[in-house]
Amino acid sequence: MKQRKLGADGPMVGALGLGCMSFGATASGATDQATSYAAMDMAWDMGLTHFDTANVYGPHTSEQIVGQWMADRGHHPSIATKAGIQRDLDHPVNNDPAYLEVELDGSLARLGVDHVDLFYIHRREQAVPIADVAGFMGRMVEKGKIGGWGLSEVSPTTLRLAHAQTPVRAVQNEYSLWTRQPELGLIAECAQLGVAFVAFSPLARGVFGRTIIDPSDPDFGPFRAVMPRFQPDLWPRNKCRAEEFGELAAKIGTTPPALALAWLLAQGDHIIPIPGTRTAHHMSDWADADKIDMTPALVAQIETILPVGWAWGDRYADSQARTPEAYC
């Protein structure tokens, strides 16, 4: 697999990374160690060398299984983890430096490592000055606990403020053919500052799978089930567009996930998508994403089927939209 740089001062990693949320069985149904190991084995063999996890996935289960896999296999991928989301309705985000360091230490212990390449604040807490968070992250770099730090679900203005205090290695926001808000300045800001843009949910929550996700599937999970785009009045309209995209992928001899990922990779050399899956067999559909020739004609065909703003409904329900930063 082709390589990309994880921020100006970061390591070289596979152009695609692996999102490890599903190993925590938080969004896509139950899993087990053998299934998770098989997925990570295939990812490693394919050249996906950047694994992305978080303390809240499980909670803790994803970090534990990734750590066990690394110890058992002797592999050393670039690891990113996150902290800042709490299961507290009154205080869902915590960016207090003392809290973050405790959580970081817990993540390192579960992963079985003494440092990670990348540590994100999972969401920004508006009551805590971003300069305080950036200063704390700088101290964690000095202590050798992290190689660099990142921000998740933030605006371009937050990135500028944070980067001026302590250089940011990566920003992780949702970005795909059905969620294109980062094009409103954030992707350009990352490129200008030398910050990697890590695209989570690049396959649109399963919409761009070889088989389109079915909201009635028992494994669909409660997190996706409340999203407006999957509601009965809107989902048929979204599914119809996704089917057209699948027909285009078949016409050019590839899969919908590979084509969706190839489109993302073509949006900038600093963009690293992190598709996630519980199972290895889905991963084979991504294999040639970095080899697809995104010609102007192909891009135009994709934009005709899936123009900016094509998706019906918001990406999050109101209950889910409390903590991501909104911007326009």
MOKA-V973526 format. One record per pair of residues at least 24 apart in sequence whose ideal C-beta (glycine too) atoms are under 10 Angstrom apart, sorted by the first residue. I is the first residue (numbers start at 1). J is the second residue. Records with the same first field share a line. If there is no record, write none. Layout:
# MOKA-V973526
I->J + J
This chain:
# MOKA-V973526
1->46 + 47 + 48 + 49 + 286 + 287 + 288 + 289 + 290 + 291
2->47 + 265 + 269 + 289 + 290 + 291
3->47 + 49 + 290
4->50 + 196 + 265 + 268 + 269 + 270 + 271 + 272 + 290
5->169 + 194 + 196 + 269 + 270 + 272
6->49 + 50 + 78 + 80 + 117 + 118 + 147 + 148 + 150 + 169 + 170 + 195 + 196 + 198 + 270 + 272
7->117 + 118 + 147 + 148 + 149 + 150 + 167 + 168 + 169 + 170 + 171 + 190 + 193 + 194 + 195 + 196 + 197 + 198 + 270 + 272
8->148 + 167 + 168 + 169 + 193 + 194 + 195 + 196 + 270
9->141 + 147 + 148 + 167 + 169 + 194
10->50 + 78 + 117 + 118 + 147 + 148 + 150 + 169 + 170 + 194 + 195 + 196
11->49 + 50 + 77 + 78 + 117 + 118 + 147 + 148 + 169
12->49 + 50 + 78
13->47 + 48 + 49 + 50 + 51 + 77 + 78 + 80 + 117 + 118 + 196 + 272
14->43 + 44 + 46 + 47 + 48 + 49 + 50 + 77 + 78 + 272 + 290
15->47 + 48 + 49 + 50 + 261 + 262 + 264 + 265 + 269 + 271 + 272 + 273 + 289 + 290
16->43 + 46 + 47 + 48 + 49 + 50 + 199 + 202 + 261 + 264 + 265 + 272 + 273 + 274 + 275 + 283 + 286 + 287 + 289 + 290
17->43 + 48 + 49 + 50 + 51 + 52 + 77 + 78 + 80 + 198 + 199 + 200 + 202 + 272 + 273 + 274 + 275 + 276
18->42 + 43 + 44 + 46 + 48 + 49 + 50 + 51 + 52 + 53 + 66 + 77 + 274 + 275 + 276 + 277 + 283 + 286
19->48 + 50 + 51 + 52 + 53 + 54 + 57 + 62 + 80 + 172 + 198 + 199 + 200 + 201 + 202 + 203 + 273 + 274 + 275 + 276 + 277
20->51 + 52 + 53 + 54 + 57 + 61 + 62 + 63 + 65 + 66 + 69 + 79 + 80 + 81 + 274 + 276 + 277 + 278
21->52 + 53 + 54 + 56 + 57 + 58 + 62 + 200 + 201 + 223 + 274 + 276 + 277 + 278
22->57 + 62 + 219 + 221 + 276 + 277 + 278 + 279 + 282
23->51 + 53 + 57 + 58 + 61 + 62 + 63 + 64 + 65 + 66 + 69 + 276 + 277 + 278
24->53 + 54 + 55 + 56 + 57 + 58 + 59 + 60 + 61 + 62 + 63 + 64 + 65 + 66
25->57 + 58 + 61 + 62 + 65 + 221 + 278
26->54 + 56 + 57 + 58 + 59 + 61 + 62 + 221 + 222 + 223
27->57 + 205 + 206 + 219 + 220 + 221 + 222 + 223 + 224 + 225 + 276 + 278
28->205 + 206 + 213 + 217 + 219 + 220 + 221 + 223 + 224 + 276 + 277 + 278 + 279
29->217 + 218 + 219 + 220 + 221 + 278
30->219 + 278
31->61 + 62 + 65 + 219 + 278 + 279
32->65 + 278
33->64 + 65 + 68 + 69 + 72
35->65 + 278 + 279 + 280
36->61 + 62 + 65 + 66 + 68 + 69 + 278 + 279 + 280
37->65 + 68 + 69 + 72 + 73 + 280
38->278 + 279 + 280 + 281 + 283
39->65 + 69 + 276 + 277 + 278 + 279 + 280 + 281 + 282 + 283
40->65 + 66 + 69 + 70 + 73 + 75 + 77 + 280 + 283
41->69 + 73 + 75 + 280 + 283
42->277 + 279 + 280 + 281 + 282 + 283 + 284 + 286 + 287
43->75 + 77 + 275 + 277 + 280 + 283 + 286
44->69 + 73 + 75 + 77
45->280 + 283
46->280 + 283 + 284 + 286 + 287
47->287 + 290
48->77 + 274 + 275 + 283 + 286
49->75 + 76 + 77 + 78
50->77 + 78 + 79 + 80 + 117 + 118 + 170 + 196 + 198 + 272 + 274
51->75 + 77 + 78 + 79 + 80 + 81 + 111 + 116 + 117 + 274
52->77 + 78 + 79 + 80 + 81 + 82 + 118 + 120 + 170 + 172 + 198 + 200 + 272 + 274 + 276
53->79 + 80 + 81 + 82 + 107 + 110 + 111 + 116
54->80 + 81 + 82 + 83 + 84 + 85 + 103 + 107 + 120 + 122 + 152
55->81 + 82 + 83 + 84 + 85 + 103 + 104 + 106 + 107 + 110 + 122
56->81 + 82 + 83 + 84 + 85 + 86 + 87 + 103 + 122
57->81 + 82 + 85 + 276
58->110
59->85 + 87 + 106
60->106 + 107 + 110
61->110
62->110 + 111 + 276
63->106 + 107 + 108 + 109 + 110 + 111 + 112
64->109 + 110 + 111 + 112
65->110
66->110 + 111 + 112 + 113
67->107 + 108 + 109 + 110 + 111 + 112 + 113
68->110 + 111 + 112
69->112
70->111 + 112 + 113
71->111 + 112 + 113
76->113
77->117
78->116 + 117 + 118 + 147
79->107 + 108 + 111 + 113 + 115 + 116 + 117 + 118 + 119 + 147
80->116 + 117 + 118 + 119 + 120 + 146 + 147 + 148 + 150 + 152 + 169 + 170 + 172 + 198 + 274
81->106 + 107 + 108 + 110 + 111 + 113 + 116 + 117 + 118 + 119 + 120 + 122 + 146
82->107 + 116 + 118 + 119 + 120 + 121 + 122 + 123 + 150 + 151 + 152 + 172
83->107 + 119 + 120 + 121 + 122 + 123
84->120 + 121 + 122 + 123 + 124 + 125 + 128 + 133 + 151 + 152 + 323
85->121 + 122 + 123 + 152 + 323
86->122 + 123 + 125
89->319 + 322
91->125 + 127
92->123 + 125 + 322 + 323
93->121 + 122 + 123 + 124 + 125 + 126 + 127 + 128 + 322 + 323
94->121 + 122 + 123 + 125 + 127 + 128
95->121 + 122 + 123 + 124 + 125 + 126 + 127 + 128 + 129 + 130 + 132 + 133 + 136
96->125 + 127 + 128 + 132 + 133 + 136
97->128 + 132 + 133 + 135 + 136 + 137 + 139 + 140
98->136
99->125 + 128
100->128 + 133 + 136 + 137 + 140 + 149
101->136 + 139 + 140 + 143 + 145
104->136 + 137 + 140 + 143 + 145 + 146
105->145
107->145
108->145 + 146
113->145
114->144 + 145
115->140 + 141 + 143 + 144 + 145 + 146 + 147
116->140 + 145 + 146 + 147 + 148
117->146 + 147 + 148 + 169 + 170
118->146 + 147 + 148 + 149 + 150 + 169 + 170 + 172 + 196 + 198
119->145 + 146 + 147 + 148 + 149 + 150 + 169
120->146 + 148 + 149 + 150 + 151 + 152 + 153 + 154 + 168 + 169 + 170 + 171 + 172 + 198
121->149 + 150 + 151 + 152 + 153 + 154 + 158 + 162
122->150 + 151 + 152 + 153 + 172 + 323
123->151 + 152 + 153 + 154 + 322 + 323 + 324 + 325
124->151 + 152 + 153 + 154 + 155 + 158 + 162 + 323 + 324 + 325
125->323
126->158 + 323 + 325
129->161 + 165
130->154 + 157 + 158 + 159 + 160 + 161 + 162 + 163 + 164 + 165 + 166
131->161 + 162 + 164 + 165 + 166
132->165
133->158 + 161 + 162 + 165 + 166
134->161 + 162 + 163 + 164 + 165 + 166 + 167 + 168
135->165 + 166
136->166
137->162 + 165 + 166 + 167 + 168 + 169
138->165 + 166 + 167
139->166
140->166
141->166 + 167 + 169
148->195 + 196
150->195 + 196 + 198
151->195 + 325
152->198 + 200 + 323 + 324 + 325
153->200 + 316 + 321 + 323 + 324 + 325 + 326
154->186 + 324 + 325 + 327
155->181 + 182 + 184 + 185 + 186 + 189 + 324 + 325 + 326 + 327 + 328
156->182 + 184 + 185 + 186 + 187 + 188 + 189 + 190 + 192 + 193 + 325 + 327
157->185 + 186 + 189 + 325 + 327
158->186 + 189 + 325 + 327
159->185 + 186 + 189 + 190 + 192 + 193 + 195 + 325
160->189 + 192 + 193
162->193 + 195
163->189 + 190 + 192 + 193 + 194 + 195
164->193
167->193 + 194 + 195
168->193 + 194 + 195 + 196
169->194 + 195 + 196 + 198
170->195 + 196 + 197 + 198 + 270 + 272
171->195 + 196 + 197 + 198 + 199 + 270
172->196 + 197 + 198 + 199 + 200 + 272 + 274
173->197 + 198 + 199 + 200 + 201 + 324 + 325
174->199 + 200 + 201 + 202 + 204 + 205 + 315 + 316 + 324
175->199 + 200 + 201 + 202 + 264 + 267 + 271 + 273
176->200 + 201 + 202 + 203 + 204 + 205 + 207 + 208 + 260 + 261 + 263 + 264 + 273 + 275 + 306 + 311 + 315
177->202 + 203 + 204 + 207 + 208 + 241 + 242 + 245 + 256 + 259 + 260 + 261 + 263 + 264 + 302 + 303 + 305 + 306 + 307 + 308 + 310 + 311
178->203 + 204 + 205 + 207 + 208 + 229 + 238 + 241 + 242 + 245 + 260 + 306 + 309 + 310 + 311 + 312 + 313 + 315
179->204 + 205 + 229 + 311 + 314 + 315 + 316
180->267 + 306 + 307 + 308 + 309 + 310 + 311
181->308 + 315 + 324 + 326 + 327 + 328
182->267 + 271 + 327
183->267 + 308
184->327 + 328
185->327 + 328
186->325 + 327
187->267 + 268 + 270 + 271
188->268
190->268 + 270 + 271
191->268 + 269 + 270 + 271
192->270
193->270
194->270
195->270
196->268 + 269 + 270 + 271 + 272
197->264 + 267 + 268 + 270 + 271 + 272 + 273
198->270 + 271 + 272 + 273 + 274
199->261 + 264 + 265 + 267 + 271 + 272 + 273 + 274 + 275
200->273 + 274 + 275 + 276
201->273 + 274 + 275 + 276 + 315
202->257 + 260 + 261 + 263 + 264 + 265 + 271 + 272 + 273 + 274 + 275 + 276 + 286 + 289
203->256 + 257 + 260 + 261 + 264 + 273 + 275 + 276 + 277 + 282 + 285 + 286
204->229 + 238 + 242 + 245 + 256 + 257 + 260 + 306 + 311 + 315
205->229 + 230 + 315
206->230 + 242 + 257 + 276 + 277 + 282
207->235 + 238 + 239 + 241 + 242 + 245 + 246 + 256 + 257 + 260 + 311
208->242 + 245 + 246 + 249 + 255 + 256 + 257 + 258 + 259 + 260 + 261 + 263 + 275 + 285 + 306
209->242 + 246 + 255 + 256 + 257 + 260 + 275 + 277 + 282 + 285
210->246 + 249 + 250 + 255 + 256 + 257 + 258 + 281 + 282 + 284 + 285
211->246 + 256 + 282 + 285
212->238 + 239 + 242 + 243 + 245 + 246 + 256
213->239 + 242
214->239
215->239
219->278
223->316 + 317 + 320
225->317
226->316 + 317 + 318 + 319 + 320
227->313 + 314 + 315 + 316 + 317 + 320
228->311 + 312 + 313 + 314 + 315 + 316 + 317 + 318 + 320
229->311 + 312 + 313 + 314 + 315 + 316 + 317
230->313 + 317
231->312 + 313 + 317
233->312 + 313
234->311 + 312 + 313 + 314
235->312 + 313
236->312
237->310 + 311 + 312 + 313
238->310 + 311 + 312 + 313
240->312
241->305 + 306 + 307 + 310 + 311 + 312
242->305 + 306 + 310 + 311
243->305
244->304 + 305 + 306
245->301 + 302 + 305 + 306 + 310
246->305
247->305
248->298 + 301 + 302 + 304 + 305 + 306
249->285 + 292 + 302
251->301
252->292 + 293 + 295 + 298 + 301
253->288 + 292
254->285 + 287 + 288 + 289 + 291 + 292
255->284 + 285 + 286 + 287 + 288 + 289
256->285
257->282 + 283 + 284 + 285 + 286 + 287 + 289
258->284 + 285 + 286 + 287 + 288 + 289 + 290 + 291 + 292
259->288 + 289 + 292 + 294 + 298 + 302
260->286 + 289 + 302 + 306
261->285 + 286 + 288 + 289 + 290 + 292
262->286 + 288 + 289 + 290 + 291 + 292 + 293 + 294 + 298 + 299 + 302
263->289 + 292 + 294 + 298 + 299 + 302 + 303 + 306
264->289 + 294
265->289 + 290 + 292 + 294
266->292 + 293 + 294 + 295 + 298 + 299 + 302
267->294 + 299
